[in-house]
Amino acid sequence: MSVTITKGGKPVTGLEPYLDTYAHLTAFHEGDTAFAHLHPTTKVNGDHGGPELSFDAELPTSGNWRLFLQFQTGGTLHTAALTLNVG
């Protein structure tokens, strides 16, 4: 799975390392206790990354997953939430 970080429609290339990676993705399955915690496959190389991040996401159960993506820019931690349907 790939995500692109943007602000106002423009790519964000100033992702800062946060806990030794450019992002953390946590996924929770709707209706049970299944979850996943993922890091980008891109390793930290310097002090800025982005805007594209790839994750090896093998979500084990079909249905809706609520995803929370955390990343840091300008010393501020951001959280983006979205729902993904796995068929």
Backbone as JSON, one array per atom type, in Angstrom:
{
  "sequence": "MSVTITKGGKPVTGLEPYLDTYAHLTAFHEGDTAFAHLHPTTKVNGDHGGPELSFDAELPTSGNWRLFLQFQTGGTLHTAALTLNVG",
  "N": [[0.85, -1.16, 0.0], [0.51, 2.23, -0.78], [1.0, 5.59, 0.26], [0.55, 9.1, -0.16], [1.73, 12.03, 1.14], [0.25, 15.11, 1.44], [-0.29, 18.69, 1.45], [-2.68, 21.04, 1.15], [-2.95, 20.17, -1.45], [-0.37, 20.03, -2.4], [2.76, 18.27, -2.59], [4.28, 17.01, 0.38], [7.48, 17.22, 1.39], [8.96, 17.31, 3.62], [8.99, 15.36, 5.68], [9.77, 14.28, 8.89], [11.98, 12.16, 10.78], [10.34, 10.07, 13.13], [10.32, 8.38, 16.02], [12.29, 6.7, 14.87], [11.46, 6.27, 12.21], [9.73, 7.39, 9.19], [6.98, 7.39, 9.4], [4.12, 6.02, 11.12], [1.76, 3.5, 10.89], [-1.29, 2.48, 11.98], [-3.72, -0.02, 12.06], [-7.07, -0.92, 12.53], [-9.41, -3.5, 12.69], [-12.82, -3.48, 11.83], [-15.27, -4.54, 14.03], [-13.99, -6.64, 15.41], [-11.06, -7.66, 17.3], [-8.78, -7.47, 15.76], [-5.7, -6.09, 14.63], [-3.1, -4.05, 13.18], [0.25, -2.89, 13.11], [2.28, -0.84, 11.31], [5.28, 0.07, 9.53], [6.85, 2.32, 7.19], [8.3, 0.95, 4.17], [10.42, 2.31, 3.2], [13.51, 3.28, 4.33], [14.79, 5.46, 6.9], [16.66, 8.06, 5.68], [18.62, 10.41, 6.16], [17.43, 13.65, 7.29], [14.95, 14.37, 6.31], [12.04, 13.27, 4.56], [9.62, 11.85, 2.23], [7.3, 12.77, -0.43], [5.97, 10.36, -0.75], [5.14, 7.22, 0.66], [5.61, 3.76, 1.22], [4.02, 0.78, 2.29], [4.2, -2.56, 3.49], [1.45, -4.06, 3.58], [-0.4, -6.53, 4.84], [-3.31, -7.24, 5.5], [-5.15, -9.37, 7.49], [-7.89, -10.03, 7.48], [-10.96, -9.74, 5.74], [-13.06, -6.86, 5.06], [-13.95, -3.74, 6.7], [-11.34, -1.57, 7.62], [-10.02, 0.64, 9.97], [-7.75, 3.14, 9.61], [-4.91, 4.77, 10.96], [-2.6, 7.15, 10.4], [0.46, 8.31, 11.42], [2.71, 11.01, 11.33], [5.51, 13.27, 11.19], [6.12, 16.75, 10.86], [7.96, 19.77, 10.76], [8.46, 19.59, 13.5], [6.03, 18.96, 14.6], [3.65, 16.53, 15.43], [1.46, 14.74, 13.4], [-1.77, 13.28, 12.77], [-3.5, 11.3, 10.56], [-6.63, 10.03, 9.56], [-8.36, 7.3, 8.06], [-10.64, 5.15, 6.25], [-10.38, 1.86, 5.07], [-11.51, -0.52, 2.79], [-11.17, -3.92, 2.69], [-11.26, -6.48, 0.42]],
  "CA": [[0.0, 0.0, 0.0], [1.28, 3.48, -0.84], [0.32, 6.83, 0.62], [1.25, 10.33, -0.51], [1.42, 13.09, 2.09], [0.1, 16.41, 0.78], [-0.92, 19.78, 2.21], [-3.23, 21.97, 0.17], [-2.75, 19.61, -2.78], [1.05, 20.03, -2.77], [3.5, 17.22, -1.89], [5.07, 17.35, 1.57], [8.77, 16.53, 1.33], [9.66, 17.58, 4.87], [8.7, 14.41, 6.75], [10.9, 14.12, 9.81], [11.95, 10.89, 11.51], [9.6, 10.02, 14.38], [10.57, 7.05, 16.55], [13.18, 5.99, 13.94], [10.87, 6.04, 10.88], [9.02, 8.58, 8.71], [5.55, 7.31, 9.71], [3.58, 4.83, 11.77], [0.4, 3.24, 10.43], [-1.98, 1.5, 12.82], [-4.98, -0.39, 11.43], [-7.98, -1.66, 13.4], [-10.5, -4.13, 11.94], [-14.15, -3.2, 12.35], [-16.05, -5.68, 14.5], [-13.25, -7.57, 16.26], [-9.87, -7.06, 17.91], [-7.62, -7.55, 14.86], [-5.03, -4.83, 14.36], [-1.75, -4.13, 12.6], [1.09, -1.69, 13.26], [3.2, -0.93, 10.19], [6.23, 1.14, 9.23], [7.14, 2.37, 5.75], [9.42, 0.14, 3.7], [11.51, 3.26, 2.98], [14.28, 3.52, 5.54], [15.18, 6.85, 7.13], [17.92, 8.4, 5.02], [18.72, 11.84, 6.35], [16.48, 14.22, 8.25], [13.66, 14.68, 5.67], [11.56, 12.31, 3.58], [8.3, 12.1, 1.67], [5.93, 12.69, 0.08], [5.4, 9.03, -0.91], [5.57, 6.16, 1.57], [5.04, 2.45, 0.9], [3.88, -0.13, 3.42], [3.83, -3.94, 3.2], [0.24, -4.25, 4.38], [-1.13, -7.77, 4.62], [-4.37, -7.26, 6.5], [-5.56, -10.76, 7.44], [-9.33, -10.24, 7.48], [-11.67, -8.82, 4.85], [-13.97, -5.93, 5.73], [-13.47, -2.37, 6.89], [-10.24, -1.31, 8.54], [-9.82, 2.05, 10.27], [-6.31, 3.38, 9.58], [-4.4, 6.01, 11.53], [-1.24, 7.38, 9.93], [1.14, 9.37, 12.16], [3.95, 11.49, 10.73], [5.95, 14.52, 11.81], [6.71, 17.82, 10.05], [8.18, 20.99, 11.53], [8.43, 19.3, 14.92], [4.65, 18.69, 15.01], [3.14, 15.21, 15.09], [0.14, 14.78, 12.75], [-2.46, 12.0, 12.62], [-4.54, 11.27, 9.52], [-7.47, 8.85, 9.7], [-9.14, 6.93, 6.89], [-11.19, 3.8, 6.28], [-10.02, 1.06, 3.91], [-12.26, -1.76, 2.67], [-10.38, -5.03, 2.16], [-12.22, -7.43, -0.15]],
  "C": [[0.9, 1.23, 0.0], [0.4, 4.64, -0.42], [1.19, 8.0, 0.18], [0.79, 11.41, 0.45], [1.38, 14.41, 1.34], [-0.48, 17.42, 1.77], [-1.39, 20.79, 1.19], [-3.01, 21.51, -1.25], [-1.3, 19.57, -3.24], [1.79, 18.97, -1.96], [4.29, 17.77, -0.7], [6.35, 16.54, 1.53], [9.58, 16.73, 2.61], [9.29, 16.64, 6.0], [9.95, 14.2, 7.59], [10.82, 12.74, 10.48], [11.21, 11.04, 12.84], [9.69, 8.58, 14.87], [11.26, 6.16, 15.51], [12.57, 5.64, 12.58], [10.1, 7.29, 10.48], [7.53, 8.55, 9.02], [5.25, 6.02, 10.45], [2.14, 4.7, 11.3], [-0.19, 2.15, 11.32], [-3.35, 1.26, 12.21], [-5.79, -1.25, 12.4], [-9.14, -2.2, 12.57], [-11.83, -3.86, 12.63], [-14.82, -4.5, 12.8], [-15.31, -6.73, 15.31], [-11.98, -6.88, 16.78], [-8.63, -7.14, 17.03], [-7.03, -6.16, 14.64], [-3.68, -5.09, 13.74], [-1.04, -2.82, 12.87], [2.21, -1.81, 12.23], [4.11, 0.28, 10.11], [6.48, 1.16, 7.73], [8.31, 1.46, 5.4], [10.64, 1.01, 3.41], [12.22, 3.52, 4.3], [14.62, 5.01, 5.67], [16.56, 7.06, 6.54], [18.08, 9.91, 5.07], [17.62, 12.33, 7.27], [15.13, 14.58, 7.63], [13.31, 13.63, 4.62], [10.21, 12.73, 3.03], [8.39, 12.56, 0.23], [5.33, 11.29, 0.01], [6.02, 8.03, 0.06], [4.88, 4.87, 1.17], [5.07, 1.58, 2.15], [3.59, -1.53, 2.89], [2.65, -4.28, 4.1], [-0.46, -5.53, 3.97], [-2.17, -7.88, 5.73], [-5.1, -8.6, 6.4], [-7.05, -11.04, 7.29], [-10.0, -9.25, 6.53], [-12.63, -7.95, 5.67], [-13.35, -4.56, 5.87], [-12.38, -2.31, 7.95], [-10.15, 0.2, 8.73], [-8.32, 2.25, 10.42], [-5.98, 4.73, 10.19], [-2.93, 6.12, 11.16], [-0.66, 8.55, 10.72], [2.45, 9.7, 11.48], [4.26, 12.86, 11.32], [6.53, 15.47, 10.77], [6.87, 19.05, 10.93], [8.1, 20.79, 13.02], [7.04, 19.0, 15.47], [4.22, 17.31, 14.53], [1.72, 15.34, 14.55], [-0.44, 13.38, 12.71], [-3.54, 12.16, 11.57], [-5.3, 9.97, 9.66], [-8.22, 8.59, 8.41], [-9.65, 5.51, 7.06], [-10.85, 3.1, 4.97], [-10.87, -0.21, 3.92], [-11.38, -2.8, 2.0], [-11.35, -6.11, 1.7], [-11.74, -8.83, -0.2]]
}
